[in-house]
Amino acid sequence: MSNVFNVVNKVAIVVILIIAVALGLGTLLDRWLDTGRIFTLLFILGSVPLTLTAIYRISLSVVSQARPQAGTAANKSEDNTTA
């Protein structure tokens, strides 16, 4: 169960960081170039695919780490039944 919480924490931290950076850079550019809120809007909308990609990669890495553990447990139980 702690693995689930670790994954949720990783995803939450990455999502918050991506959105905070997009919001900060967008606001900074809007103030510097005096463009209203166009860069903030563009960066926030652009952060959506970046966030989804990050969530996908984190999920893949967790699944790839979990598979060998599940495979070794299944092999141990098979070894015990054949002995």
HTML snippet that shows the backbone in 3Dmol.js (N, CA, C, O; Angstrom):
<script src="https://3Dmol.org/build/3Dmol-min.js"></script>
<div id="view" style="width:600px;height:400px;position:relative"></div>
<script>
const pdb = `
ATOM      1  N   MET A   1       0.817  -1.202   0.000  1.00  0.00           N
ATOM      2  CA  MET A   1       0.000   0.000   0.000  1.00  0.00           C
ATOM      3  C   MET A   1       0.860   1.266   0.000  1.00  0.00           C
ATOM      4  O   MET A   1       0.461   2.297  -0.542  1.00  0.00           O
ATOM      5  N   SER A   2       2.045   1.177   0.614  1.00  0.00           N
ATOM      6  CA  SER A   2       2.904   2.353   0.640  1.00  0.00           C
ATOM      7  C   SER A   2       3.419   2.695  -0.754  1.00  0.00           C
ATOM      8  O   SER A   2       3.724   3.854  -1.034  1.00  0.00           O
ATOM      9  N   ASN A   3       3.520   1.686  -1.639  1.00  0.00           N
ATOM     10  CA  ASN A   3       3.937   1.966  -3.016  1.00  0.00           C
ATOM     11  C   ASN A   3       2.930   2.847  -3.723  1.00  0.00           C
ATOM     12  O   ASN A   3       3.304   3.712  -4.515  1.00  0.00           O
ATOM     13  N   VAL A   4       1.661   2.636  -3.445  1.00  0.00           N
ATOM     14  CA  VAL A   4       0.620   3.463  -4.051  1.00  0.00           C
ATOM     15  C   VAL A   4       0.766   4.908  -3.598  1.00  0.00           C
ATOM     16  O   VAL A   4       0.651   5.832  -4.404  1.00  0.00           O
ATOM     17  N   PHE A   5       1.017   5.101  -2.315  1.00  0.00           N
ATOM     18  CA  PHE A   5       1.188   6.456  -1.804  1.00  0.00           C
ATOM     19  C   PHE A   5       2.436   7.112  -2.371  1.00  0.00           C
ATOM     20  O   PHE A   5       2.439   8.316  -2.627  1.00  0.00           O
ATOM     21  N   ASN A   6       3.494   6.339  -2.571  1.00  0.00           N
ATOM     22  CA  ASN A   6       4.706   6.896  -3.175  1.00  0.00           C
ATOM     23  C   ASN A   6       4.445   7.361  -4.602  1.00  0.00           C
ATOM     24  O   ASN A   6       4.927   8.417  -5.012  1.00  0.00           O
ATOM     25  N   VAL A   7       3.686   6.576  -5.355  1.00  0.00           N
ATOM     26  CA  VAL A   7       3.359   6.951  -6.733  1.00  0.00           C
ATOM     27  C   VAL A   7       2.488   8.202  -6.746  1.00  0.00           C
ATOM     28  O   VAL A   7       2.717   9.115  -7.539  1.00  0.00           O
ATOM     29  N   VAL A   8       1.499   8.241  -5.876  1.00  0.00           N
ATOM     30  CA  VAL A   8       0.611   9.408  -5.803  1.00  0.00           C
ATOM     31  C   VAL A   8       1.411  10.650  -5.423  1.00  0.00           C
ATOM     32  O   VAL A   8       1.183  11.728  -5.973  1.00  0.00           O
ATOM     33  N   ASN A   9       2.336  10.506  -4.495  1.00  0.00           N
ATOM     34  CA  ASN A   9       3.166  11.648  -4.108  1.00  0.00           C
ATOM     35  C   ASN A   9       4.042  12.122  -5.260  1.00  0.00           C
ATOM     36  O   ASN A   9       4.160  13.326  -5.489  1.00  0.00           O
ATOM     37  N   LYS A  10       4.657  11.192  -5.989  1.00  0.00           N
ATOM     38  CA  LYS A  10       5.479  11.576  -7.141  1.00  0.00           C
ATOM     39  C   LYS A  10       4.652  12.323  -8.173  1.00  0.00           C
ATOM     40  O   LYS A  10       5.061  13.371  -8.672  1.00  0.00           O
ATOM     41  N   VAL A  11       3.491  11.777  -8.488  1.00  0.00           N
ATOM     42  CA  VAL A  11       2.628  12.401  -9.498  1.00  0.00           C
ATOM     43  C   VAL A  11       2.186  13.783  -9.030  1.00  0.00           C
ATOM     44  O   VAL A  11       2.201  14.733  -9.812  1.00  0.00           O
ATOM     45  N   ALA A  12       1.797  13.904  -7.780  1.00  0.00           N
ATOM     46  CA  ALA A  12       1.323  15.196  -7.265  1.00  0.00           C
ATOM     47  C   ALA A  12       2.435  16.239  -7.306  1.00  0.00           C
ATOM     48  O   ALA A  12       2.204  17.382  -7.699  1.00  0.00           O
ATOM     49  N   ILE A  13       3.628  15.849  -6.903  1.00  0.00           N
ATOM     50  CA  ILE A  13       4.741  16.799  -6.903  1.00  0.00           C
ATOM     51  C   ILE A  13       5.073  17.245  -8.320  1.00  0.00           C
ATOM     52  O   ILE A  13       5.290  18.432  -8.563  1.00  0.00           O
ATOM     53  N   VAL A  14       5.115  16.304  -9.254  1.00  0.00           N
ATOM     54  CA  VAL A  14       5.428  16.651 -10.646  1.00  0.00           C
ATOM     55  C   VAL A  14       4.359  17.558 -11.235  1.00  0.00           C
ATOM     56  O   VAL A  14       4.684  18.534 -11.911  1.00  0.00           O
ATOM     57  N   VAL A  15       3.097  17.256 -10.993  1.00  0.00           N
ATOM     58  CA  VAL A  15       2.003  18.077 -11.526  1.00  0.00           C
ATOM     59  C   VAL A  15       2.062  19.481 -10.947  1.00  0.00           C
ATOM     60  O   VAL A  15       1.926  20.460 -11.681  1.00  0.00           O
ATOM     61  N   ILE A  16       2.259  19.590  -9.650  1.00  0.00           N
ATOM     62  CA  ILE A  16       2.320  20.914  -9.019  1.00  0.00           C
ATOM     63  C   ILE A  16       3.510  21.706  -9.542  1.00  0.00           C
ATOM     64  O   ILE A  16       3.390  22.903  -9.802  1.00  0.00           O
ATOM     65  N   LEU A  17       4.660  21.051  -9.699  1.00  0.00           N
ATOM     66  CA  LEU A  17       5.836  21.756 -10.216  1.00  0.00           C
ATOM     67  C   LEU A  17       5.637  22.246 -11.651  1.00  0.00           C
ATOM     68  O   LEU A  17       5.983  23.382 -11.977  1.00  0.00           O
ATOM     69  N   ILE A  18       5.085  21.397 -12.493  1.00  0.00           N
ATOM     70  CA  ILE A  18       4.870  21.788 -13.891  1.00  0.00           C
ATOM     71  C   ILE A  18       3.903  22.965 -13.975  1.00  0.00           C
ATOM     72  O   ILE A  18       4.152  23.924 -14.706  1.00  0.00           O
ATOM     73  N   ILE A  19       2.817  22.896 -13.239  1.00  0.00           N
ATOM     74  CA  ILE A  19       1.828  23.980 -13.275  1.00  0.00           C
ATOM     75  C   ILE A  19       2.403  25.259 -12.674  1.00  0.00           C
ATOM     76  O   ILE A  19       2.166  26.348 -13.195  1.00  0.00           O
ATOM     77  N   ALA A  20       3.157  25.135 -11.582  1.00  0.00           N
ATOM     78  CA  ALA A  20       3.742  26.328 -10.956  1.00  0.00           C
ATOM     79  C   ALA A  20       4.746  27.001 -11.881  1.00  0.00           C
ATOM     80  O   ALA A  20       4.775  28.228 -11.981  1.00  0.00           O
ATOM     81  N   VAL A  21       5.569  26.204 -12.558  1.00  0.00           N
ATOM     82  CA  VAL A  21       6.546  26.781 -13.489  1.00  0.00           C
ATOM     83  C   VAL A  21       5.833  27.447 -14.666  1.00  0.00           C
ATOM     84  O   VAL A  21       6.202  28.546 -15.079  1.00  0.00           O
ATOM     85  N   ALA A  22       4.822  26.784 -15.198  1.00  0.00           N
ATOM     86  CA  ALA A  22       4.077  27.366 -16.318  1.00  0.00           C
ATOM     87  C   ALA A  22       3.400  28.673 -15.902  1.00  0.00           C
ATOM     88  O   ALA A  22       3.437  29.660 -16.638  1.00  0.00           O
ATOM     89  N   LEU A  23       2.794  28.672 -14.743  1.00  0.00           N
ATOM     90  CA  LEU A  23       2.128  29.881 -14.256  1.00  0.00           C
ATOM     91  C   LEU A  23       3.134  30.998 -13.992  1.00  0.00           C
ATOM     92  O   LEU A  23       2.900  32.152 -14.348  1.00  0.00           O
ATOM     93  N   GLY A  24       4.252  30.645 -13.366  1.00  0.00           N
ATOM     94  CA  GLY A  24       5.266  31.653 -13.069  1.00  0.00           C
ATOM     95  C   GLY A  24       5.888  32.256 -14.312  1.00  0.00           C
ATOM     96  O   GLY A  24       6.015  33.475 -14.426  1.00  0.00           O
ATOM     97  N   LEU A  25       6.279  31.390 -15.251  1.00  0.00           N
ATOM     98  CA  LEU A  25       6.884  31.905 -16.489  1.00  0.00           C
ATOM     99  C   LEU A  25       5.889  32.709 -17.315  1.00  0.00           C
ATOM    100  O   LEU A  25       6.239  33.743 -17.884  1.00  0.00           O
ATOM    101  N   GLY A  26       4.655  32.237 -17.381  1.00  0.00           N
ATOM    102  CA  GLY A  26       3.637  32.975 -18.121  1.00  0.00           C
ATOM    103  C   GLY A  26       3.377  34.344 -17.536  1.00  0.00           C
ATOM    104  O   GLY A  26       3.277  35.332 -18.264  1.00  0.00           O
ATOM    105  N   THR A  27       3.266  34.403 -16.220  1.00  0.00           N
ATOM    106  CA  THR A  27       3.041  35.688 -15.551  1.00  0.00           C
ATOM    107  C   THR A  27       4.238  36.614 -15.728  1.00  0.00           C
ATOM    108  O   THR A  27       4.077  37.812 -15.962  1.00  0.00           O
ATOM    109  N   LEU A  28       5.437  36.054 -15.616  1.00  0.00           N
ATOM    110  CA  LEU A  28       6.649  36.857 -15.783  1.00  0.00           C
ATOM    111  C   LEU A  28       6.737  37.448 -17.185  1.00  0.00           C
ATOM    112  O   LEU A  28       7.027  38.633 -17.349  1.00  0.00           O
ATOM    113  N   LEU A  29       6.486  36.620 -18.191  1.00  0.00           N
ATOM    114  CA  LEU A  29       6.518  37.130 -19.568  1.00  0.00           C
ATOM    115  C   LEU A  29       5.416  38.149 -19.830  1.00  0.00           C
ATOM    116  O   LEU A  29       5.640  39.139 -20.526  1.00  0.00           O
ATOM    117  N   ASP A  30       4.241  37.915 -19.284  1.00  0.00           N
ATOM    118  CA  ASP A  30       3.147  38.866 -19.474  1.00  0.00           C
ATOM    119  C   ASP A  30       3.474  40.220 -18.859  1.00  0.00           C
ATOM    120  O   ASP A  30       3.166  41.259 -19.442  1.00  0.00           O
ATOM    121  N   ARG A  31       4.087  40.212 -17.698  1.00  0.00           N
ATOM    122  CA  ARG A  31       4.456  41.485 -17.069  1.00  0.00           C
ATOM    123  C   ARG A  31       5.588  42.158 -17.841  1.00  0.00           C
ATOM    124  O   ARG A  31       5.565  43.369 -18.061  1.00  0.00           O
ATOM    125  N   TRP A  32       6.579  41.363 -18.250  1.00  0.00           N
ATOM    126  CA  TRP A  32       7.743  41.912 -18.925  1.00  0.00           C
ATOM    127  C   TRP A  32       7.385  42.488 -20.292  1.00  0.00           C
ATOM    128  O   TRP A  32       7.885  43.546 -20.675  1.00  0.00           O
ATOM    129  N   LEU A  33       6.509  41.781 -21.037  1.00  0.00           N
ATOM    130  CA  LEU A  33       6.134  42.226 -22.376  1.00  0.00           C
ATOM    131  C   LEU A  33       4.832  43.026 -22.404  1.00  0.00           C
ATOM    132  O   LEU A  33       4.432  43.531 -23.453  1.00  0.00           O
ATOM    133  N   ASP A  34       4.174  43.141 -21.251  1.00  0.00           N
ATOM    134  CA  ASP A  34       2.903  43.878 -21.124  1.00  0.00           C
ATOM    135  C   ASP A  34       1.880  43.368 -22.144  1.00  0.00           C
ATOM    136  O   ASP A  34       1.343  44.135 -22.944  1.00  0.00           O
ATOM    137  N   THR A  35       1.625  42.060 -22.096  1.00  0.00           N
ATOM    138  CA  THR A  35       0.732  41.435 -23.072  1.00  0.00           C
ATOM    139  C   THR A  35      -0.594  40.966 -22.469  1.00  0.00           C
ATOM    140  O   THR A  35      -1.298  40.164 -23.082  1.00  0.00           O
ATOM    141  N   GLY A  36      -0.929  41.439 -21.319  1.00  0.00           N
ATOM    142  CA  GLY A  36      -2.168  40.982 -20.686  1.00  0.00           C
ATOM    143  C   GLY A  36      -1.948  39.627 -20.035  1.00  0.00           C
ATOM    144  O   GLY A  36      -1.065  39.492 -19.188  1.00  0.00           O
ATOM    145  N   ARG A  37      -2.733  38.617 -20.410  1.00  0.00           N
ATOM    146  CA  ARG A  37      -2.605  37.274 -19.841  1.00  0.00           C
ATOM    147  C   ARG A  37      -2.384  36.192 -20.902  1.00  0.00           C
ATOM    148  O   ARG A  37      -2.622  35.014 -20.636  1.00  0.00           O
ATOM    149  N   ILE A  38      -1.941  36.569 -22.078  1.00  0.00           N
ATOM    150  CA  ILE A  38      -1.842  35.605 -23.179  1.00  0.00           C
ATOM    151  C   ILE A  38      -0.784  34.540 -22.924  1.00  0.00           C
ATOM    152  O   ILE A  38      -1.032  33.363 -23.187  1.00  0.00           O
ATOM    153  N   PHE A  39       0.395  34.919 -22.417  1.00  0.00           N
ATOM    154  CA  PHE A  39       1.433  33.923 -22.167  1.00  0.00           C
ATOM    155  C   PHE A  39       1.074  33.003 -21.005  1.00  0.00           C
ATOM    156  O   PHE A  39       1.378  31.810 -21.031  1.00  0.00           O
ATOM    157  N   THR A  40       0.435  33.559 -19.999  1.00  0.00           N
ATOM    158  CA  THR A  40      -0.007  32.722 -18.880  1.00  0.00           C
ATOM    159  C   THR A  40      -0.989  31.671 -19.377  1.00  0.00           C
ATOM    160  O   THR A  40      -0.874  30.498 -19.022  1.00  0.00           O
ATOM    161  N   LEU A  41      -1.930  32.071 -20.174  1.00  0.00           N
ATOM    162  CA  LEU A  41      -2.920  31.140 -20.724  1.00  0.00           C
ATOM    163  C   LEU A  41      -2.255  30.092 -21.617  1.00  0.00           C
ATOM    164  O   LEU A  41      -2.554  28.903 -21.508  1.00  0.00           O
ATOM    165  N   LEU A  42      -1.354  30.531 -22.497  1.00  0.00           N
ATOM    166  CA  LEU A  42      -0.671  29.603 -23.393  1.00  0.00           C
ATOM    167  C   LEU A  42       0.193  28.603 -22.621  1.00  0.00           C
ATOM    168  O   LEU A  42       0.216  27.417 -22.950  1.00  0.00           O
ATOM    169  N   PHE A  43       0.898  29.077 -21.603  1.00  0.00           N
ATOM    170  CA  PHE A  43       1.758  28.173 -20.841  1.00  0.00           C
ATOM    171  C   PHE A  43       0.937  27.191 -20.016  1.00  0.00           C
ATOM    172  O   PHE A  43       1.315  26.025 -19.899  1.00  0.00           O
ATOM    173  N   ILE A  44      -0.164  27.629 -19.449  1.00  0.00           N
ATOM    174  CA  ILE A  44      -1.016  26.718 -18.674  1.00  0.00           C
ATOM    175  C   ILE A  44      -1.624  25.671 -19.610  1.00  0.00           C
ATOM    176  O   ILE A  44      -1.649  24.487 -19.276  1.00  0.00           O
ATOM    177  N   LEU A  45      -2.114  26.097 -20.777  1.00  0.00           N
ATOM    178  CA  LEU A  45      -2.660  25.125 -21.734  1.00  0.00           C
ATOM    179  C   LEU A  45      -1.565  24.193 -22.258  1.00  0.00           C
ATOM    180  O   LEU A  45      -1.818  23.010 -22.487  1.00  0.00           O
ATOM    181  N   GLY A  46      -0.364  24.713 -22.448  1.00  0.00           N
ATOM    182  CA  GLY A  46       0.746  23.894 -22.907  1.00  0.00           C
ATOM    183  C   GLY A  46       1.246  22.923 -21.846  1.00  0.00           C
ATOM    184  O   GLY A  46       1.869  21.913 -22.172  1.00  0.00           O
ATOM    185  N   SER A  47       0.978  23.220 -20.587  1.00  0.00           N
ATOM    186  CA  SER A  47       1.430  22.329 -19.518  1.00  0.00           C
ATOM    187  C   SER A  47       0.562  21.077 -19.405  1.00  0.00           C
ATOM    188  O   SER A  47       0.977  20.097 -18.786  1.00  0.00           O
ATOM    189  N   VAL A  48      -0.621  21.094 -19.985  1.00  0.00           N
ATOM    190  CA  VAL A  48      -1.514  19.930 -19.904  1.00  0.00           C
ATOM    191  C   VAL A  48      -0.895  18.708 -20.584  1.00  0.00           C
ATOM    192  O   VAL A  48      -0.811  17.659 -19.945  1.00  0.00           O
ATOM    193  N   PRO A  49      -0.457  18.784 -21.848  1.00  0.00           N
ATOM    194  CA  PRO A  49       0.163  17.598 -22.448  1.00  0.00           C
ATOM    195  C   PRO A  49       1.470  17.207 -21.758  1.00  0.00           C
ATOM    196  O   PRO A  49       1.792  16.023 -21.663  1.00  0.00           O
ATOM    197  N   LEU A  50       2.217  18.189 -21.281  1.00  0.00           N
ATOM    198  CA  LEU A  50       3.449  17.893 -20.561  1.00  0.00           C
ATOM    199  C   LEU A  50       3.156  17.139 -19.266  1.00  0.00           C
ATOM    200  O   LEU A  50       3.867  16.196 -18.917  1.00  0.00           O
ATOM    201  N   THR A  51       2.126  17.550 -18.568  1.00  0.00           N
ATOM    202  CA  THR A  51       1.727  16.885 -17.328  1.00  0.00           C
ATOM    203  C   THR A  51       1.247  15.467 -17.607  1.00  0.00           C
ATOM    204  O   THR A  51       1.614  14.538 -16.886  1.00  0.00           O
ATOM    205  N   LEU A  52       0.439  15.289 -18.631  1.00  0.00           N
ATOM    206  CA  LEU A  52      -0.046  13.949 -18.972  1.00  0.00           C
ATOM    207  C   LEU A  52       1.106  13.025 -19.372  1.00  0.00           C
ATOM    208  O   LEU A  52       1.107  11.845 -19.021  1.00  0.00           O
ATOM    209  N   THR A  53       2.081  13.560 -20.102  1.00  0.00           N
ATOM    210  CA  THR A  53       3.247  12.769 -20.477  1.00  0.00           C
ATOM    211  C   THR A  53       4.053  12.371 -19.246  1.00  0.00           C
ATOM    212  O   THR A  53       4.516  11.235 -19.146  1.00  0.00           O
ATOM    213  N   ALA A  54       4.222  13.290 -18.320  1.00  0.00           N
ATOM    214  CA  ALA A  54       4.959  12.989 -17.093  1.00  0.00           C
ATOM    215  C   ALA A  54       4.250  11.916 -16.268  1.00  0.00           C
ATOM    216  O   ALA A  54       4.897  11.013 -15.737  1.00  0.00           O
ATOM    217  N   ILE A  55       2.931  12.012 -16.159  1.00  0.00           N
ATOM    218  CA  ILE A  55       2.158  11.009 -15.422  1.00  0.00           C
ATOM    219  C   ILE A  55       2.293   9.647 -16.094  1.00  0.00           C
ATOM    220  O   ILE A  55       2.439   8.631 -15.416  1.00  0.00           O
ATOM    221  N   TYR A  56       2.247   9.624 -17.407  1.00  0.00           N
ATOM    222  CA  TYR A  56       2.383   8.377 -18.157  1.00  0.00           C
ATOM    223  C   TYR A  56       3.753   7.738 -17.914  1.00  0.00           C
ATOM    224  O   TYR A  56       3.846   6.533 -17.683  1.00  0.00           O
ATOM    225  N   ARG A  57       4.810   8.543 -17.966  1.00  0.00           N
ATOM    226  CA  ARG A  57       6.160   8.006 -17.762  1.00  0.00           C
ATOM    227  C   ARG A  57       6.369   7.513 -16.332  1.00  0.00           C
ATOM    228  O   ARG A  57       7.000   6.478 -16.116  1.00  0.00           O
ATOM    229  N   ILE A  58       5.843   8.247 -15.365  1.00  0.00           N
ATOM    230  CA  ILE A  58       5.950   7.799 -13.974  1.00  0.00           C
ATOM    231  C   ILE A  58       5.214   6.486 -13.793  1.00  0.00           C
ATOM    232  O   ILE A  58       5.711   5.578 -13.126  1.00  0.00           O
ATOM    233  N   SER A  59       4.039   6.380 -14.378  1.00  0.00           N
ATOM    234  CA  SER A  59       3.258   5.148 -14.270  1.00  0.00           C
ATOM    235  C   SER A  59       3.984   3.976 -14.915  1.00  0.00           C
ATOM    236  O   SER A  59       3.999   2.879 -14.358  1.00  0.00           O
ATOM    237  N   LEU A  60       4.584   4.192 -16.078  1.00  0.00           N
ATOM    238  CA  LEU A  60       5.332   3.121 -16.738  1.00  0.00           C
ATOM    239  C   LEU A  60       6.526   2.668 -15.907  1.00  0.00           C
ATOM    240  O   LEU A  60       6.813   1.474 -15.822  1.00  0.00           O
ATOM    241  N   SER A  61       7.210   3.609 -15.303  1.00  0.00           N
ATOM    242  CA  SER A  61       8.375   3.232 -14.495  1.00  0.00           C
ATOM    243  C   SER A  61       7.959   2.437 -13.265  1.00  0.00           C
ATOM    244  O   SER A  61       8.658   1.509 -12.860  1.00  0.00           O
ATOM    245  N   VAL A  62       6.827   2.793 -12.670  1.00  0.00           N
ATOM    246  CA  VAL A  62       6.349   2.062 -11.498  1.00  0.00           C
ATOM    247  C   VAL A  62       5.902   0.663 -11.888  1.00  0.00           C
ATOM    248  O   VAL A  62       6.171  -0.299 -11.169  1.00  0.00           O
ATOM    249  N   VAL A  63       5.226   0.543 -13.014  1.00  0.00           N
ATOM    250  CA  VAL A  63       4.773  -0.774 -13.470  1.00  0.00           C
ATOM    251  C   VAL A  63       5.971  -1.657 -13.808  1.00  0.00           C
ATOM    252  O   VAL A  63       5.971  -2.844 -13.484  1.00  0.00           O
ATOM    253  N   SER A  64       6.984  -1.099 -14.450  1.00  0.00           N
ATOM    254  CA  SER A  64       8.156  -1.907 -14.801  1.00  0.00           C
ATOM    255  C   SER A  64       8.919  -2.339 -13.557  1.00  0.00           C
ATOM    256  O   SER A  64       9.529  -3.408 -13.560  1.00  0.00           O
ATOM    257  N   GLN A  65       8.903  -1.543 -12.501  1.00  0.00           N
ATOM    258  CA  GLN A  65       9.548  -1.925 -11.252  1.00  0.00           C
ATOM    259  C   GLN A  65       8.728  -2.970 -10.505  1.00  0.00           C
ATOM    260  O   GLN A  65       9.289  -3.798  -9.788  1.00  0.00           O
ATOM    261  N   ALA A  66       7.427  -2.943 -10.662  1.00  0.00           N
ATOM    262  CA  ALA A  66       6.557  -3.862  -9.940  1.00  0.00           C
ATOM    263  C   ALA A  66       6.521  -5.239 -10.589  1.00  0.00           C
ATOM    264  O   ALA A  66       6.320  -6.233  -9.892  1.00  0.00           O
ATOM    265  N   ARG A  67       6.707  -5.327 -11.882  1.00  0.00           N
ATOM    266  CA  ARG A  67       6.620  -6.619 -12.572  1.00  0.00           C
ATOM    267  C   ARG A  67       7.659  -7.639 -12.108  1.00  0.00           C
ATOM    268  O   ARG A  67       7.286  -8.785 -11.859  1.00  0.00           O
ATOM    269  N   PRO A  68       8.938  -7.290 -11.978  1.00  0.00           N
ATOM    270  CA  PRO A  68       9.888  -8.308 -11.519  1.00  0.00           C
ATOM    271  C   PRO A  68       9.558  -8.834 -10.124  1.00  0.00           C
ATOM    272  O   PRO A  68       9.765 -10.015  -9.845  1.00  0.00           O
ATOM    273  N   GLN A  69       9.052  -7.976  -9.253  1.00  0.00           N
ATOM    274  CA  GLN A  69       8.692  -8.409  -7.911  1.00  0.00           C
ATOM    275  C   GLN A  69       7.543  -9.403  -7.969  1.00  0.00           C
ATOM    276  O   GLN A  69       7.559 -10.405  -7.254  1.00  0.00           O
ATOM    277  N   ALA A  70       6.557  -9.146  -8.798  1.00  0.00           N
ATOM    278  CA  ALA A  70       5.425 -10.056  -8.923  1.00  0.00           C
ATOM    279  C   ALA A  70       5.870 -11.368  -9.551  1.00  0.00           C
ATOM    280  O   ALA A  70       5.385 -12.431  -9.165  1.00  0.00           O
ATOM    281  N   GLY A  71       6.784 -11.308 -10.510  1.00  0.00           N
ATOM    282  CA  GLY A  71       7.273 -12.509 -11.164  1.00  0.00           C
ATOM    283  C   GLY A  71       8.080 -13.385 -10.222  1.00  0.00           C
ATOM    284  O   GLY A  71       7.966 -14.610 -10.268  1.00  0.00           O
ATOM    285  N   THR A  72       8.884 -12.782  -9.376  1.00  0.00           N
ATOM    286  CA  THR A  72       9.681 -13.577  -8.447  1.00  0.00           C
ATOM    287  C   THR A  72       8.800 -14.220  -7.392  1.00  0.00           C
ATOM    288  O   THR A  72       9.089 -15.336  -6.962  1.00  0.00           O
ATOM    289  N   ALA A  73       7.758 -13.571  -6.968  1.00  0.00           N
ATOM    290  CA  ALA A  73       6.844 -14.159  -5.991  1.00  0.00           C
ATOM    291  C   ALA A  73       6.097 -15.344  -6.605  1.00  0.00           C
ATOM    292  O   ALA A  73       5.866 -16.356  -5.944  1.00  0.00           O
ATOM    293  N   ALA A  74       5.729 -15.204  -7.866  1.00  0.00           N
ATOM    294  CA  ALA A  74       5.027 -16.307  -8.541  1.00  0.00           C
ATOM    295  C   ALA A  74       5.976 -17.473  -8.736  1.00  0.00           C
ATOM    296  O   ALA A  74       5.570 -18.625  -8.584  1.00  0.00           O
ATOM    297  N   ASN A  75       7.223 -17.205  -9.068  1.00  0.00           N
ATOM    298  CA  ASN A  75       8.196 -18.284  -9.244  1.00  0.00           C
ATOM    299  C   ASN A  75       8.472 -18.997  -7.935  1.00  0.00           C
ATOM    300  O   ASN A  75       8.630 -20.218  -7.930  1.00  0.00           O
ATOM    301  N   LYS A  76       8.535 -18.278  -6.827  1.00  0.00           N
ATOM    302  CA  LYS A  76       8.764 -18.912  -5.536  1.00  0.00           C
ATOM    303  C   LYS A  76       7.617 -19.825  -5.152  1.00  0.00           C
ATOM    304  O   LYS A  76       7.836 -20.915  -4.623  1.00  0.00           O
ATOM    305  N   SER A  77       6.383 -19.382  -5.416  1.00  0.00           N
ATOM    306  CA  SER A  77       5.249 -20.215  -5.056  1.00  0.00           C
ATOM    307  C   SER A  77       5.187 -21.451  -5.934  1.00  0.00           C
ATOM    308  O   SER A  77       4.760 -22.512  -5.478  1.00  0.00           O
ATOM    309  N   GLU A  78       5.613 -21.330  -7.207  1.00  0.00           N
ATOM    310  CA  GLU A  78       5.647 -22.498  -8.087  1.00  0.00           C
ATOM    311  C   GLU A  78       6.725 -23.473  -7.638  1.00  0.00           C
ATOM    312  O   GLU A  78       6.531 -24.687  -7.698  1.00  0.00           O
ATOM    313  N   ASP A  79       7.882 -22.938  -7.177  1.00  0.00           N
ATOM    314  CA  ASP A  79       8.954 -23.789  -6.707  1.00  0.00           C
ATOM    315  C   ASP A  79       8.541 -24.567  -5.455  1.00  0.00           C
ATOM    316  O   ASP A  79       8.930 -25.723  -5.284  1.00  0.00           O
ATOM    317  N   ASN A  80       7.766 -23.942  -4.595  1.00  0.00           N
ATOM    318  CA  ASN A  80       7.320 -24.610  -3.379  1.00  0.00           C
ATOM    319  C   ASN A  80       6.320 -25.724  -3.674  1.00  0.00           C
ATOM    320  O   ASN A  80       6.298 -26.734  -2.971  1.00  0.00           O
ATOM    321  N   THR A  81       5.501 -25.554  -4.698  1.00  0.00           N
ATOM    322  CA  THR A  81       4.495 -26.570  -5.005  1.00  0.00           C
ATOM    323  C   THR A  81       5.108 -27.754  -5.722  1.00  0.00           C
ATOM    324  O   THR A  81       4.580 -28.862  -5.620  1.00  0.00           O
ATOM    325  N   THR A  82       6.202 -27.564  -6.445  1.00  0.00           N
ATOM    326  CA  THR A  82       6.810 -28.674  -7.177  1.00  0.00           C
ATOM    327  C   THR A  82       7.734 -29.499  -6.279  1.00  0.00           C
ATOM    328  O   THR A  82       8.062 -30.635  -6.622  1.00  0.00           O
ATOM    329  N   ALA A  83       8.155 -28.957  -5.149  1.00  0.00           N
ATOM    330  CA  ALA A  83       9.085 -29.675  -4.269  1.00  0.00           C
ATOM    331  C   ALA A  83       8.423 -30.683  -3.400  1.00  0.00           C
ATOM    332  O   ALA A  83       9.092 -31.355  -2.614  1.00  0.00           O
TER     333      ALA A  83
END
`;
const viewer = $3Dmol.createViewer("view");
viewer.addModel(pdb, "pdb");
viewer.setStyle({}, {cartoon: {color: "spectrum"}});
viewer.zoomTo();
viewer.render();
</script>
